[in-house]
Amino acid sequence: MDNNHQKFDSPSIAKRVRELFLHHGLAKRQHAKELTRILDLSFSHAPRKLKGQSPWTLEQINRVAAALGETPVAIADMGAEHYMPQQTMAQDAIFFVAGVEIPCVGYIGDELMAGQWSEFVALRVERQWHIYCADDAPAGKHYGVELIAIRPGNNDDERLSIAVLDDSHQAADKLAQYLGSCGFNVVAFYDISSFCQALQQSPFDGYVVDWLIGEETADKCIEVIRASDNPDAPVPVMVLTGELGTDRCESEVARAMCDYDVLGPYEKPMRLHVIEAALQRCSNL
């Protein structure tokens, strides 16, 4: 078994992937979108991956190489511990060990003939590869397994991360709870300081912000979001307000829409289904 999560130099791999994208005629502004497609990432995860800020796994290296018609060694220095015979193929699989089912990538070779033995074997069960220690494997066609790459349990959460900012705790918590039930990973904030501080640590995939936070507007927050944003893949920023009837509010929000490409304004009280639909639509672009 080989947990390769920590074995690759992520910045070096990211640099090589960017170089290969350019070599294959892909403009720089298209890199994040293409990596999102190849690896099925969220639209803020791909830029982090391309900057070397997110770990690369052996499976991801293989998928990028295959998409570009390259070999994995064109992306990473594949030492002896990563060498695979030509006939093996990387496959998503489930590793059954000690009564536990572990998602993994299995490098699966040819079917084992009579008299052949492998420490680990794979079986195809309803379009899914299952891998077992040879002594524990059920009956069926057994294939040799050259390598098992365990996906670490601390992998990035692939759910879209959404930050909600509203100085009304009740409103922020209600929206966060609703979006969480819709499959988003949501964090609620109630003041501008904690919100901006969180953005310095890690960006989110989307933002829903109330325009008025106490005596301040969300203008500063949106500026911080866009300053940390990847220009090739801007994240959705939705503005909520219950003050649309005032000329000042309307003009300020209109300026933010022009300056920062925000969505809205969406009038409060919040229409939860409308906010969810807008976020879902943006995530599928």
Residue pairs with C-beta under 8 A, 6 or more apart in sequence:
1 95
1 147
1 148
1 149
1 150
2 58
2 81
2 82
2 147
2 148
2 149
2 150
3 149
3 150
3 152
4 57
4 58
4 82
4 149
5 55
5 57
5 151
5 152
5 155
6 55
7 81
7 82
8 55
8 56
8 57
8 58
8 61
8 76
10 52
10 53
10 54
10 55
10 56
11 51
11 52
12 52
12 76
13 52
13 56
13 61
13 75
13 76
14 49
14 50
14 51
14 52
14 56
15 52
16 74
16 75
16 76
17 35
17 50
17 64
17 75
18 28
18 31
18 50
20 64
20 68
20 70
20 74
20 75
21 28
21 30
21 31
21 34
21 68
22 28
24 68
26 34
28 232
29 231
29 232
30 232
31 50
31 232
32 43
32 46
32 47
32 50
32 230
32 232
32 233
33 46
33 232
33 233
35 41
35 46
35 49
35 50
35 64
36 42
36 43
36 45
36 46
36 233
38 63
38 64
38 67
39 46
39 49
39 60
39 63
39 64
41 49
41 158
42 158
42 159
42 160
42 161
42 205
42 283
43 205
43 233
43 235
43 283
43 285
44 161
44 203
44 204
44 205
44 230
44 233
44 235
45 54
45 156
45 158
45 205
46 233
47 230
47 232
47 233
48 54
49 56
49 60
54 156
56 76
57 105
57 149
57 151
58 72
58 82
58 90
58 105
58 149
59 90
59 92
59 105
59 149
59 151
61 72
61 75
61 76
62 72
62 90
62 105
64 75
65 71
65 72
65 74
65 75
72 78
72 82
76 82
84 107
84 146
84 147
85 109
85 146
87 109
87 110
88 107
88 108
88 109
88 146
88 147
89 107
89 108
90 105
90 106
90 107
90 149
91 105
91 106
91 107
91 108
91 122
91 129
92 103
92 104
92 105
92 128
92 129
93 103
93 104
93 105
93 106
93 108
93 122
93 128
93 129
93 130
93 131
93 148
94 101
94 102
94 103
94 104
94 128
94 129
94 130
94 131
95 101
95 102
95 103
95 104
95 106
95 131
95 132
95 148
95 150
96 102
96 130
96 131
96 132
96 136
97 132
97 133
102 150
102 151
103 151
104 131
104 148
104 149
104 150
104 151
105 148
105 149
105 151
106 122
106 129
106 131
106 145
106 147
106 148
106 149
107 145
107 146
107 147
107 148
107 149
108 122
108 129
108 143
108 144
108 145
108 146
109 118
109 143
109 144
109 145
109 146
110 143
110 144
111 141
111 142
111 143
112 118
112 121
112 142
112 143
112 144
116 144
117 134
118 134
118 142
118 144
118 145
119 133
119 134
119 145
120 131
120 132
120 133
120 134
120 145
120 148
121 131
121 132
121 134
121 137
121 142
121 143
121 144
121 145
122 129
122 130
122 131
122 132
122 142
122 143
122 144
122 145
123 129
123 130
123 132
123 137
123 138
123 140
123 141
123 142
123 143
124 130
124 141
124 143
125 140
131 145
131 148
132 138
134 142
157 185
159 183
159 184
159 185
160 183
160 184
160 185
160 205
160 206
160 279
160 283
161 184
161 185
161 186
161 187
161 204
161 205
161 206
162 179
162 184
162 185
162 186
162 187
162 204
162 205
162 206
162 207
162 208
162 279
163 186
163 187
163 189
163 195
163 198
163 199
163 204
163 206
163 207
163 208
163 209
164 172
164 175
164 176
164 179
164 186
164 187
164 188
164 189
164 207
164 208
164 209
165 172
165 188
165 189
165 190
165 192
165 195
165 207
165 208
165 209
165 210
165 213
165 218
165 221
166 172
166 175
166 188
166 189
166 190
166 209
166 210
166 213
166 240
167 190
167 191
167 210
167 212
167 213
167 214
168 190
168 210
169 188
169 190
171 210
171 268
171 270
172 188
172 189
172 190
173 188
174 270
174 272
175 186
175 188
175 208
175 270
175 272
175 275
176 186
176 187
176 188
177 186
178 272
178 276
179 186
179 208
179 275
179 276
179 279
180 186
182 276
182 280
184 206
184 279
187 198
187 204
189 195
189 198
191 213
191 214
192 213
192 214
192 216
192 218
192 220
192 221
195 209
195 221
196 220
196 221
196 224
199 224
199 225
199 228
200 228
203 225
203 228
203 229
203 235
204 235
205 235
205 283
206 235
206 236
206 237
206 238
206 279
206 282
206 283
207 221
207 222
207 225
207 235
207 236
207 237
207 238
208 238
208 240
208 275
208 279
209 218
209 221
209 222
209 237
209 238
209 239
209 240
210 218
210 239
210 240
210 241
210 268
211 217
211 218
211 239
211 240
211 241
211 243
211 249
211 252
211 253
211 265
212 218
212 241
212 242
212 243
212 249
213 221
217 252
218 239
218 256
219 252
219 256
222 237
222 239
222 256
222 260
222 262
223 260
225 235
225 237
225 260
226 234
226 237
226 260
226 261
229 235
234 261
236 263
236 278
236 279
236 282
237 260
237 261
237 262
237 263
238 262
238 263
238 264
238 266
238 275
238 278
238 279
239 253
239 256
239 257
239 262
239 263
239 264
239 265
239 266
240 264
240 265
240 266
240 267
240 268
240 270
241 249
241 253
241 264
241 265
241 266
241 267
241 268
242 267
242 268
242 269
243 249
244 250
244 265
244 267
253 262
253 264
253 265
256 262
257 264
263 278
263 282
266 274
266 275
266 278
